[in-house]
Amino acid sequence: MQNKDLNQVLSSQTKRSEEATGTLSKLFRQILAEQRFNMNLWNRNMLRYLKDPRNRIPQNSRDMSSARGNLSKELLRPTMTWGVFEKAIRFLNPYKVRLRLEFEWRGGVKTEYTAIIHVSDKETPEDEDTKIPVHHTGVTVENLVKALEAIDPGIHKK
């Protein structure tokens, strides 16, 4: 992925999610769009990813540069494997991810499966996170709590 291509994706309002053909690629690009990723945020997360010892990237300029280019290519391809999606999750660096799959079987039976991935060992943001403004969509915990209480008034007591 050339830097020009990365700029085009990041400058797009939709992060070109309409060009992604794989489910995981579409999902990743939707997250980029929702979180309003720009080049500064991309570079900050990339640097954190490259320095994270869990990713086993040798800490020298040659290997880090190679890993940077390879990861950018993988993350912005139109399709994505599960392994690359796991890298994408680490790149995004949330504290925790809850994956929920809902299956609807023939005969009307529905089942649900959930897995939780702890991505970061810190629940609070690192110092550098508090210095760089991150744009949000306006959805706050307070708004979510109000919405949930409107649906189920006793939700906090459960």
N, C-alpha and C positions, 0 to 999 in steps of 0.2 A: 504494500500500500504506500503510494507516494504521499508526501506531505500535502500535495495539492488535493488529493482525494480525501484525506482526513479533514482538511479545511472545508471542503464541500459538504461532507457529512455533518460536521459540527456546526456549520453556518446555516444549515437547513433547519427550519422550525420543527419538522417531523423527524429529523436525523435520517431522512431518506428511508424510513421504515417500510414504505411502500415498495422499495426495491429489494428488500430482504425476502428471500423465498422460503427460508426455513423458519419453523416456529420459534426456535430459540434465538435466532438472529433478530426476528421481528420483536420478540419480547425484550431483548437487550436494547435495541434501538428505541423502543417505546420508553424504557427506563431512562435512557439518555435524554430523550425529549422531555419527559416529565420532570427530570431533575435539572433541566436546562443546562446541560453540559456545554461548555465552550472550550476553547483551546487551553485557557488557564486551568480550568478544573481538570481537563483531560491530563495535562502535564503534571499537575499536582498528584493525581491519583496514580499516574504512571510511575512517578518517582517513588512514591510510597510502595507500590507493588515491587519495583525493582530492588528496593532496599530491604524488603521484608524477608527475613531469613527462611521463612516457611516455603518461599518460592524457589529456594536453592539456586539463586543466580550469583555466580562469582562476582565479587565486588571490585571489578576493574572495568575501565572505560570500554574496552573492546567487547567483553561479554555483555555488559549492560546495554551497550548500543545495539548489539545484535538481538538481545532479548526484547528490547524496546520495539525495534522494527518488526520482529516476528510476532509479538503480541498484538501490535496495531493491525497487522495484516489479518491475523486470526479473528480479532474482535469485529472487524469491519467487512468480512466476507459475507456474501448473501446467505450462506448456510453456516451452521455451527454445530459441532458435535457436543455431546454432553460434557466431555473433558474440557473443551474450550469454554463452555458455559460456566463450568466451575471456576475457571480462570477469570471469566468476566465478573462473577460474583466477588471474587477476591479483589479484582481491580476496582469495583464499585465501592468496596469496603464498608458495607453496612455492619452493624453490630451483630445482627442475627437475621436469618432468612427463614421464613416458614413456607415450605412448599406444600401445597394442598392439591391433590388430584381427586377429582370427582368422576366416578364411572357410572354410566347409565347402561345397564345390561338389558338384553332382550327379556321381555316379561315384566318390565317395570321396576326391577330391583336396582337400587342406587347404593353405591358404596363410596366411602371417602377414605383417603389415606393421607397422612401428614408426616412430614419429616422436617426437623428443625436443624439448620446448619448454623453453628456459631462461627462467624467469620472473624470477628475481632475479639481479643481477650479483654477489651475495655468497653465498658458501657458508656463512658463519657468520652467526648471527642478529645483528640490530642490538641495540644496548644496551637499547632499550626492550623487546625480546623477552625478554631475560633477567630483567627485573624483574617481568614479569607471568606468573604460573604458568599453564601450559597443561596440561590433563589429557590423559593418554595412556591407551591401552588395555592397557598392560603389555607390548606387543610391543616388544622392544628389538633392537638390531642383534645383540647377543650371542645372543639366543634364535633369531633368524633364521639366523645363521651355524651354530648347532648343528643346527637343523632341516635346513639345506641340506647340511651335512656328513653327517648321517644318511642323506640320500638319495644323495649322491654324495661319498664320503670324500675324493676328490682335488680337490674344487672350488676350494680356495684355490691349488692349483698350476697351474690353467689360465690 
